Amino acid sequence: MSLVENLGCFTSDQVRAALKQTGGAADRAADWLFSHMDDLDGAIAALESSSSSNAADQAVSNSNQVLEDGDGKYVLTGMISHIGRNTNSGHYVCHLKKDGKWVIF
């Protein structure tokens, strides 16, 4: 979570909401955050209002879910992000983990 926060684009609450929406998948959470940049606070408010009404339904469906693809132990080694106000300005950068430290290209 700190990598996305360190970009300076998102607050920790926004990152938590995106991770919750995407089931904890960091790559999908980053994609969700960048795709809702125009009205991120509105998208999070909509998630919170819908999640309170659907919480009971989700608890029942999650308890019946069987996972067959293992524990899901992955290590993030890189990602691409966009730095700028919108897709018409700014640039894309690559974040890679090299020798245990994150570097930006």
BELLINNOR-V898558 format. One record per helix or strand. SS is the DSSP state (H for helix, E for strand). FROM is the first residue (numbers start at 1). LEN is the number of residues. If there is no record, write none. Layout:
SS/FROM/LEN
SS/FROM/LEN
This chain:
H/2/5
H/12/10
H/26/10
H/37/27
E/78/9
E/89/10
E/101/4
